Every structure is written in C-alpha cells, then in structure tokens.
Amino acid sequence: MQQFKFHIERLRASGLRPTKQRLDLCKILFDRRETFHFTMEKLKQIVDKNRKRKISLATLYNTVQAFKKNGYLKEISLKGNKTFFDTNTKNHYHFYDEDTSQLIDINNQNISLKNLPEAPERKKIKEVEITIRVANNYQK
C-alpha cells in the first residue's frame, strides 16, 4: 500500500491524475531494482504485453514528459534522432550498443574528466553527458 501511495504522490506532483493506467505505468517504470532505459516504442511494447487494456500512445507520451519535467526521468538523445529515457536521474554515463540498440550504465568511478573548457561568460556547466558508442568488431 505504501508503494501505491508513492506512485499517487508522484503523479499528483507531476500535475497528473492518478488513473489506473498511469499507476500501471508507474509500476512498469519505477518498481524495479535496476535502472530502466527505454524508448517510447519499447515502453509501448512492454505496456501492451503486460496489460489487458491498452494505454494510448498519447497517455504514455504525456506521462513520460511530465515525469521528465519533474525530474523523475532523464532524457538521453543520441545522434540519429534516437531518444532514450532513464529512471536513474543521477549524473552518470552510458555505453550505447549499436548492434542491440541498448543503453548500458557506466560506473562513474571508472571515468575521469580533466581539462573541461570554461563555460561561456555568465554561464556555468550544468552537466556533462558521456555516451560511448560500441559495436561488434568484425575486422581481422
């Protein structure tokens, strides 16, 4: 019951009514032990597979955008117009596997950033995102 209350509060804080569809979506997104990386297409597939009643793409999109706006999800845009969302909103980095189209977390302790450029005048660096693209190496 406590977890159910948490999802209701999260939806209300995002300006959304806690409908059954949105509560089911919260369970899919946030009731996980591991970070969840997803595209809207992948989320739609998961929702359609796990629910008897469908959730419209508009409801999915609006809910995900509201969660992103409120800091519950992080958006990761890759070159080529591929956009992922991440349930881990802490500062961290990723591998992107071009062969499987998967986003994989990198342990922050394994990355060292040195010699960052100074931000333009009256600006500050808000965040540094690193995505390392990987693919199979079939070359001999």
N, C-alpha and C positions, 0 to 999 in steps of 0.2 A: 504493500500500500504506500509506503514511503517513496519508493521509486516512481510510482504513478503520480504522486503529488509533485515530485521534482519535475516531471515532464509537463504537467499542467502549468506550473510556475514559469518554466522556460518558455512555453508557448505564449502565455499571457505577457511576459516581459518582452516578447518579440512582437507584440501587437496582434497576436493571432488567437482566435477562439480555440479552445482545446477540444476539437471534434474527435470522434473515434478514428477517422482517417489520419489526422495529424498525430494523435497519440500513437497509432501504429507506426507511423513514420519515425517518431522519436525513438521508439523501441529498436527499430532497424538501425538507426544512426548511432544511438548512444548507449544501448545496452550491450556493450562489447568489452572484452578485456583488452583487445588490441586496437591500435589506430585503424580507422577505416578510411581508405582513399577511394573515391568514386567519381564517375562522370554521371551526368544526368541520365544518360542512356542506360548505364549499368544499374543505377538506382531504380529506374523504371522496371528493368528486368527482374530485379530482386523483389520489388514490391508486388509485381504481377504474379510471380512464382509463389510467394508466401501468403498471399491474401486471396480469399474467395471473391471479395468485392474489389474492384479496381479503384485505384486512385488516379484522378486525372493528371495529365502532364502539367496542367496549369497549377493545380494544388501542390504538386511536387516542387515545381519551379518557385512558386511564391513562398513556400515554406522554407526551402533551402536558402533563398535570397534573404528572407527575414532573419534566419539563423546566422547567416554570414554578416549581415548588417549589425547584429547584436554581439558578434564576436564568438559565437558558438561553433562556427565553421570557418576554415581558412580556404581561400580560393587560390589555386595554383594554375596559372596559364602557361602553357607550353607553346613553343613555336609551332605553327601549323594549325592554329585555332583549336587545340585540344585543351579543354579545361577540366581540371580535377577539383574536388573539394576534399578537405581533410578534417577529420574530427579532432585531431591534435592541433590546437591553436597556438601552442608554444613555439618559440623560434627553433626551427630545426631544418635539416636539409634532406635532399632526396636523390636517389637514383631513378632514372626513367628508363625502363627496359623497352626498347623499340620493337623487340620481337614479340613480347607478350602484352605490350601496352599497359604495363603495371608501373605504379609509383611505389617505391620502396624507401622507407626511412633510413637515414644515415645517422649513426650515433654522433652527436655533436662533439663528443670528446675526441673524435678521430679527425676533426677539421681545425686547422689553424688559419686565421685570417691575419695577414700582415700588410702593411702599406696601403691601407684604404685611402682613396683620394679624399681631399677635403670637400665637404658639401659646398654647393654654391652659396654666395652671400645671403644671409638671413634664412638659411635652410639648415636642417640637421638630418643626418642619416637616421631614418626611422627603422629600417630593417634591411638585412642583407639576405637575399634568397639565392640558394645554390641548388641547381638541378644538374646532375651529371647524367648525360645520356649514354646508355650502354646498349650493345647489340652483339650478336654472335660474331665471332671472328672465324670466317671460313677460309681465310687466306693461309697459304702454307709458307 
